[in-house]
Amino acid sequence: MSSSPFPDTDLAGNDARVGDGRNLDSILRIPVLMQVVLGSATMPVADLMKLGRGAVVPLDHRVGEPVDVMVNGRVIARGEIVIVEEDNSRFGVSLTEVVGPSAADQNT
């Protein structure tokens, strides 16, 4: 019997260690927020307050530049915008590069 205050079993008495693969399905169902960032802009609040319907806000990315694919606030990939074949009224992102963890992320 383990003296740890965090036993390796779940409430039903099943082995709850992640490494054994039995609970991998539970982890794979955890929702994450995925965002595709087309670009960003910086402006004073006074200019922001003047924006109205039809206003155009120039972004820092140019047409043809890769967009950032973020998961929970971290860039995980880059890609290009594509039109979804099944439904021409929607667009998606085609991944062109998968970004590895940065040196700062590896130290945490």
MIDOSE-1310 file (N, C-alpha, C; in nm, 2 decimals, decimal comma, always signed):
residues 108
msss	+0,08/-0,12/+0,00/+0,00/+0,00/+0,00/+0,09/+0,12/+0,00; +0,05/+0,22/-0,08/+0,13/+0,34/-0,09/+0,10/+0,44/+0,02; +0,21/+0,51/+0,06/+0,19/+0,61/+0,17/+0,16/+0,75/+0,11; +0,15/+0,76/-0,02/+0,13/+0,88/-0,09/-0,01/+0,93/-0,06
pfpd	-0,04/+1,06/-0,04/-0,17/+1,11/-0,02/-0,25/+1,11/-0,16; -0,18/+1,08/-0,27/-0,25/+1,08/-0,40/-0,24/+0,94/-0,45; -0,33/+0,85/-0,42/-0,32/+0,71/-0,47/-0,33/+0,70/-0,62; -0,28/+0,59/-0,67/-0,27/+0,57/-0,82/-0,40/+0,50/-0,86
tdla	-0,51/+0,52/-0,80/-0,64/+0,46/-0,84/-0,74/+0,57/-0,85; -0,84/+0,55/-0,93/-0,95/+0,64/-0,94/-1,06/+0,61/-0,84; -1,17/+0,67/-0,85/-1,28/+0,65/-0,75/-1,34/+0,51/-0,75; -1,33/+0,45/-0,87/-1,38/+0,31/-0,88/-1,28/+0,20/-0,84
gnda	-1,16/+0,25/-0,81/-1,06/+0,15/-0,77/-0,97/+0,11/-0,89; -0,99/+0,16/-1,00/-0,91/+0,13/-1,12/-0,78/+0,20/-1,12; -0,68/+0,14/-1,18/-0,55/+0,20/-1,19/-0,56/+0,33/-1,27; -0,52/+0,44/-1,21/-0,54/+0,57/-1,27/-0,41/+0,64/-1,33
rvgd	-0,31/+0,56/-1,34/-0,18/+0,62/-1,39/-0,20/+0,65/-1,54; -0,15/+0,76/-1,58/-0,16/+0,80/-1,72/-0,07/+0,72/-1,81; +0,05/+0,69/-1,76/+0,15/+0,62/-1,84/+0,11/+0,49/-1,89; +0,01/+0,42/-1,82/-0,02/+0,29/-1,86/-0,12/+0,28/-1,98
grnl	-0,17/+0,40/-2,03/-0,25/+0,41/-2,15/-0,40/+0,38/-2,12; -0,44/+0,34/-2,00/-0,58/+0,31/-1,98/-0,66/+0,43/-1,97; -0,60/+0,54/-1,93/-0,68/+0,67/-1,92/-0,65/+0,77/-2,03; -0,58/+0,72/-2,13/-0,55/+0,81/-2,24/-0,67/+0,87/-2,31
dsil	-0,78/+0,79/-2,32/-0,90/+0,83/-2,38/-0,96/+0,96/-2,30; -0,95/+0,96/-2,17/-0,99/+1,07/-2,09/-0,91/+1,19/-2,12; -0,78/+1,18/-2,14/-0,70/+1,29/-2,17/-0,73/+1,35/-2,31; -0,75/+1,26/-2,40/-0,78/+1,30/-2,54/-0,91/+1,37/-2,56
ripv	-1,00/+1,36/-2,46/-1,13/+1,43/-2,47/-1,12/+1,57/-2,40; -1,01/+1,61/-2,35/-1,00/+1,74/-2,28/-1,01/+1,85/-2,39; -1,10/+1,94/-2,38/-1,11/+2,05/-2,48/-1,00/+2,15/-2,47; -0,95/+2,20/-2,59/-0,85/+2,30/-2,59/-0,90/+2,41/-2,69
lmqv	-0,86/+2,53/-2,67/-0,90/+2,64/-2,75/-0,80/+2,66/-2,86; -0,84/+2,64/-2,99/-0,76/+2,66/-3,10/-0,79/+2,78/-3,18; -0,69/+2,87/-3,21/-0,72/+2,99/-3,28/-0,62/+3,00/-3,39; -0,67/+3,06/-3,50/-0,58/+3,10/-3,62/-0,57/+3,25/-3,62
vlgs	-0,45/+3,30/-3,61/-0,43/+3,44/-3,60/-0,39/+3,50/-3,73; -0,48/+3,58/-3,79/-0,46/+3,64/-3,92/-0,36/+3,75/-3,91; -0,36/+3,82/-3,80/-0,27/+3,93/-3,78/-0,32/+4,01/-3,66; -0,25/+4,12/-3,63/-0,29/+4,20/-3,52/-0,26/+4,35/-3,55
atmp	-0,31/+4,44/-3,47/-0,29/+4,58/-3,49/-0,29/+4,65/-3,35; -0,21/+4,75/-3,34/-0,20/+4,83/-3,22/-0,25/+4,97/-3,26; -0,34/+5,03/-3,17/-0,39/+5,16/-3,19/-0,43/+5,22/-3,06; -0,43/+5,35/-3,05/-0,47/+5,42/-2,93/-0,62/+5,40/-2,91
vadl	-0,66/+5,41/-2,79/-0,80/+5,39/-2,75/-0,89/+5,49/-2,83; -0,84/+5,62/-2,84/-0,92/+5,72/-2,91/-0,95/+5,67/-3,06; -0,85/+5,61/-3,13/-0,88/+5,56/-3,26/-0,98/+5,45/-3,26; -0,96/+5,36/-3,16/-1,05/+5,25/-3,14/-1,19/+5,29/-3,13
mklg	-1,21/+5,40/-3,05/-1,35/+5,45/-3,02/-1,41/+5,51/-3,15; -1,33/+5,55/-3,25/-1,38/+5,61/-3,37/-1,43/+5,50/-3,47; -1,39/+5,37/-3,45/-1,43/+5,27/-3,55/-1,58/+5,25/-3,55; -1,62/+5,22/-3,67/-1,76/+5,20/-3,69/-1,78/+5,09/-3,80
rgav	-1,91/+5,07/-3,83/-1,94/+4,97/-3,94/-1,87/+5,01/-4,07; -1,80/+4,92/-4,13/-1,73/+4,94/-4,26/-1,59/+4,99/-4,24; -1,54/+5,02/-4,12/-1,41/+5,06/-4,09/-1,31/+4,95/-4,13; -1,19/+4,98/-4,18/-1,09/+4,88/-4,21/-0,98/+4,90/-4,12
vpld	-0,94/+4,80/-4,05/-0,82/+4,80/-3,96/-0,71/+4,72/-4,02; -0,60/+4,79/-4,06/-0,49/+4,72/-4,13/-0,42/+4,63/-4,02; -0,39/+4,51/-4,06/-0,32/+4,42/-3,98/-0,17/+4,41/-4,01; -0,09/+4,35/-3,92/+0,05/+4,35/-3,94/+0,10/+4,24/-4,04
hrvg	+0,01/+4,15/-4,08/+0,04/+4,04/-4,17/+0,00/+4,08/-4,31; +0,07/+4,04/-4,41/+0,04/+4,06/-4,55/-0,02/+3,94/-4,61; -0,09/+3,96/-4,72/-0,15/+3,85/-4,80/-0,04/+3,76/-4,84; -0,06/+3,63/-4,82/+0,03/+3,53/-4,85/+0,13/+3,49/-4,74
epvd	+0,14/+3,57/-4,64/+0,22/+3,53/-4,52/+0,16/+3,42/-4,44; +0,23/+3,34/-4,38/+0,17/+3,23/-4,30/+0,10/+3,29/-4,18; -0,01/+3,22/-4,14/-0,08/+3,26/-4,02/-0,04/+3,17/-3,91; -0,05/+3,22/-3,78/-0,02/+3,14/-3,66/-0,14/+3,06/-3,62
vmvn	-0,11/+2,93/-3,59/-0,21/+2,84/-3,53/-0,17/+2,83/-3,38; -0,27/+2,87/-3,30/-0,24/+2,87/-3,15/-0,33/+2,77/-3,08; -0,28/+2,71/-2,98/-0,36/+2,62/-2,89/-0,33/+2,67/-2,75; -0,44/+2,71/-2,68/-0,43/+2,76/-2,55/-0,33/+2,87/-2,53
grvi	-0,32/+2,96/-2,63/-0,23/+3,08/-2,63/-0,09/+3,05/-2,67; -0,06/+2,93/-2,72/+0,08/+2,91/-2,76/+0,08/+2,87/-2,91; +0,17/+2,93/-2,98/+0,19/+2,89/-3,13/+0,23/+2,75/-3,14; +0,16/+2,67/-3,21/+0,19/+2,53/-3,23/+0,22/+2,50/-3,38
arge	+0,18/+2,59/-3,47/+0,20/+2,56/-3,61/+0,18/+2,69/-3,69; +0,22/+2,69/-3,81/+0,19/+2,80/-3,91/+0,13/+2,74/-4,03; +0,05/+2,82/-4,10/-0,01/+2,77/-4,22/-0,07/+2,87/-4,31; -0,14/+2,83/-4,41/-0,19/+2,93/-4,51/-0,34/+2,91/-4,52
iviv	-0,41/+3,02/-4,54/-0,56/+3,01/-4,55/-0,60/+2,95/-4,68; -0,70/+2,86/-4,67/-0,76/+2,79/-4,78/-0,91/+2,79/-4,78; -0,97/+2,78/-4,89/-1,12/+2,77/-4,90/-1,15/+2,62/-4,88; -1,25/+2,59/-4,79/-1,29/+2,45/-4,77/-1,36/+2,40/-4,89
eedn	-1,32/+2,29/-4,95/-1,37/+2,24/-5,07/-1,52/+2,21/-5,07; -1,57/+2,15/-4,96/-1,71/+2,10/-4,95/-1,80/+2,22/-4,94; -1,76/+2,33/-4,89/-1,85/+2,45/-4,86/-1,77/+2,57/-4,89; -1,79/+2,63/-5,01/-1,71/+2,75/-5,05/-1,74/+2,87/-4,96
srfg	-1,83/+2,87/-4,87/-1,86/+2,98/-4,79/-1,77/+2,98/-4,66; -1,69/+2,88/-4,64/-1,60/+2,87/-4,52/-1,46/+2,86/-4,57; -1,37/+2,90/-4,47/-1,23/+2,88/-4,50/-1,16/+2,81/-4,39; -1,04/+2,75/-4,41/-0,97/+2,68/-4,31/-0,82/+2,72/-4,32
vslt	-0,74/+2,64/-4,26/-0,60/+2,66/-4,26/-0,53/+2,53/-4,30; -0,43/+2,54/-4,39/-0,35/+2,43/-4,43/-0,22/+2,44/-4,36; -0,18/+2,35/-4,28/-0,06/+2,36/-4,20/+0,06/+2,34/-4,29; +0,16/+2,43/-4,28/+0,28/+2,43/-4,35/+0,40/+2,40/-4,26
evvg	+0,39/+2,43/-4,14/+0,50/+2,41/-4,04/+0,44/+2,38/-3,90; +0,50/+2,28/-3,84/+0,46/+2,25/-3,70/+0,58/+2,30/-3,62; +0,54/+2,39/-3,52/+0,64/+2,45/-3,44/+0,67/+2,37/-3,31; +0,80/+2,34/-3,28/+0,83/+2,27/-3,16/+0,83/+2,36/-3,04
psaa	+0,85/+2,30/-2,92/+0,85/+2,38/-2,80/+0,97/+2,47/-2,80; +0,96/+2,59/-2,75/+1,07/+2,69/-2,74/+1,16/+2,65/-2,62; +1,27/+2,70/-2,62/+1,37/+2,67/-2,51/+1,31/+2,71/-2,37; +1,23/+2,82/-2,37/+1,17/+2,86/-2,24/+1,06/+2,76/-2,20
dqnt	+0,99/+2,70/-2,30/+0,88/+2,60/-2,26/+0,95/+2,48/-2,21; +1,06/+2,44/-2,26/+1,13/+2,31/-2,22/+1,18/+2,32/-2,07; +1,21/+2,45/-2,02/+1,26/+2,46/-1,89/+1,15/+2,47/-1,78; +1,02/+2,47/-1,82/+0,91/+2,48/-1,73/+0,86/+2,34/-1,69
